[in-house]
Amino acid sequence: MPQAHASTSAPASAPASTTGARLLVDALLMHGVERVFCVPGESFLAVLDSLHDETQRIQTIVCRHEAAAANMAEATGKLTGRPGVAFVTRGPGATHASIGVHTAFQDSTPMILLIGQCAREHLDREAFQEIDYRRMFGQMAKWVAQIDDPRRVPEYLSHAFHAATSGRPGPVVLSLPEDMLSDPCPAVPSAPPWQRVAAAPGRAQIERLQHLLEHAQRPMVIAGGSGWTPAACADLQRFVETWQLPLGLAFRFQDTFDNEHPCYAGDVGLGINPALAQRIHGADLLIALGPRLGEATTGGYTLLEIPVTRQTLVHVHQGAEELGRVYAADLPIVSGMPEMAEQLAAMRPAAPPLWAGSAAAAHEAYLEWRTPRPIPGEVQLGEIIQQLRAQLPADAIVTNGAGNYASWLHRHFSYRHFRSQLAPTSGAMGYGVPAALAAKAQYPQRMVVALAGDGCFMMASQELATAMQYKLQVVFIVVNNSHFGTIRMHQERHYPGRVHGTGLTNPDFAAFARAFGAHGEVVERTADFLPAFERAVAAQRAALIEIRLPQEASTPGATLEQIREQGRTMRNAEKR
């Protein structure tokens, strides 16, 4: 831990003097922070000055928009299990950053947002850019507070790190009045580094779970959520192998289990394989390990009955507040994922499982589902996704935001390595680009690819400048169909033929990338993708490949005209 900066004018007998900003940076160092993301603001200049002295230990990545800074912090938390940290200024900076906080909350990601605030003497006057952050972030953060006394900085930071990582992980927001940061104060020691706090399953719960398994005929596992570790994933694999269980993964947690494993049944989320949905419907025992069982994972709360499921339900989650929230489990268990998975790996069946062969059948159905189907146009996006998967190392990190383009990635890509997928369960656009930059900064030795739609990319396109400034060699793949594809799909389904407000006019994305000094290419045929990708990787700098897709290619399984016809059929039925 660095020593607090002593005042050169103080007598030798006087206590060492420091500032709130220096105490804050000392606390970040104590808690193991290696990198912070920010857009600079005058309200936390004192922190930037203290960070100036620690460039060998804390990297400061300056972004071009606060939403990107917050998303990068969220992505860091998602990748590492340790809180990502972002600094933004008051008012506009905080409101811009709120998207990252909301994503961290819905995705159960540990994150800390530090906001410069007005001077304490000006508060409650609606001073320049003043906001009450307790009220603003109250419903989208685990804890929101303001540090008014610099001597309490170590206490608040310790609480922030523990709150962000304990129980159901999530974001913490701390407001930092600018005069608190710069005022001299006595040096106080930092709290010790944060420690992970988690519950573990009781012996009686494990015994009951084993009893349920041994008497089941059609069991099914759904895993996912946050809090997993490589060791926990290995224990999960041993569990499903020992019991020959089919396993699905919750929405946008497809990297929790090797998708090539013969027990893998597919992803349980938007656009679920109908065969997998039917398997879940027909299960007599459903073991949910880690997911909240939220709207996306349950198909809008239709996959499972509310509040009592047809299946015997075992629900394991880190946060007690999530158990019984929607579904009344037959066996609710509060536990961290490593603690639970270790117990599961040690379980052994008393006799060969009655459902032998069901996992293999589920995996075969998954392999058939991920086989690309033809779509309109010269670009077959499913084939391109499979080409991409064949080119990438197993530990490559693939990111995406929200949009129909991501459905090709989820359906046709195969995740083989823990924490190789970065995507928002919150459905936030503009996430994939900053998430990819955070991933490359965290793991410079791993290949990172960001997949974005044209609308999604333009919400964070300015961060190409950040990629070039910090030499973050990410390959950005932009699927350009000149409209907000997901919204257009819903529009055609509910208001067929009445297109309004969903079209886009876009730049030449390859030329746009080259304007930043990045490599840029355009792909208009399937055969052109692989050579373009190889050139992008060989460029040894950030690169962008624009894939031009016709609007008619709406999803992997339906064209716009087919969706429009569904809408007409629905409207005619309503009229009758």
ZIDAGI-V167770 format. One line per field, one symbol per residue. phi: phi as a letter, one per 40 degrees, with the letter a starting at -180 (. if undefined). psi: psi as a letter, one per 30 degrees, with the letter a starting at -180 (. if undefined). burial: + if it has 9 or more other C-alpha atoms within 8 Angstrom, else -. A space follows every 50 residues. Layout:
phi=???
psi=???
burial=???
This chain:
phi=.ccccccccccdcccdbabccccccdcdcccgcbabbabcaccbdccdcc cdcbccbbcbbcccacdccccccccccccbgbdcbbbbccfdcccccccc cccccccfbcabbbbcbdcdcbcgbfcdgcacccccbdcbacababccbd ccddccccccccccbcfccicbbbcbdccccbccaccbccccdcbcbacb ccccccccccccccbcbbcabbbigcgcbdcccccccccccccfccbbbc dgbcccacccccccbhcbacgcddccdcccdccbbbbcbhccgccccbgg gbcbcbcbccccbbbbacbccccgcbbcccbcbcaccccccccccccbcc addcbdgcccccccccccccccbcbchcbbccccccccdccccdccbbba bbicdccccccbcbcbbcfbbbacccgccgccccccccccccbccccbbb bacccccccacccdccdccbfccbccbbcbbfacccccdcccccbdgbca gbcbbbcccccdccccgccbabbbbdcccccccccccccfadabbcbcbc ccccacbacccccccdcccccccccc
psi=kkkkkkkffkleflkkkaleeeeeeeeeeeggkfklklkklffheeeeee fefhfffjkjjklfkeeeeeeeeeeeeeeffkkkkkklllceeeeeffee eeeeefghkkkkkkkkllkefflgghljgkkjfeeegefglekklkjfjf fgeeeeeeeeeeefflbjlakkkkkjkefeefkklkkkklllklkkklll kleeeeeeeeeeefglfilkkjlaalglleeeeeeeeeeeeefhkkklkl kghfgfkjffkffkflkjakhkkeeeeeeeefkfkkjjjelfhaeefghh gfekkkfklelkkjjklfkfffkgeekjkejkkjkleeeeeeeeffkkkf lkkfgkfeeeeeeeeeeeefkklklklfjjeeeeeeeeeffklegkkkll bklfefeeeeefljkfkkhgkjkkffhklgeeeeeeeeeeeeiffkkkkk kkleeeeffgfffeeeeeeghjikjkjjjjghljeeeeeeeeefikfikk gflkklljeeeeefffglkklkkfkeffeeeeeeeeeffhlklkjkjjkk ffielffkleeeeeeeeeeeeeeee.
burial=---+-----------++++++++++++++++-+-+++++++-++++++-+ +---+--++++++++++++++++++++++-+++++++++++-++-+++++ ++++++++++++++++++++--+---+-++--+---++-++++++-+--+ +-++++++-++++++++++++++++++++++++-+++--++------+++ +---++--++-+++-+-++++++++++++--++-+++++++-++++++++ +++++++++---+++++++--++--++--++-+++++++++--+-+++++ +-++++--+-+++++++++---++--+++-+++++++++++++++---+- --+-+--+++-++-++--++-+--++--+++++++++++--+--++++++ ++++++++++-++-+++++++++++--+++++++++++++---+-+++++ ++++++++-+-+++++++---+++++++++++++++-++-+++-++--+- -+------++++++-+-+++++++++-+++-++--++-+-+++++++++- +-++++-+++--++++++--+-----
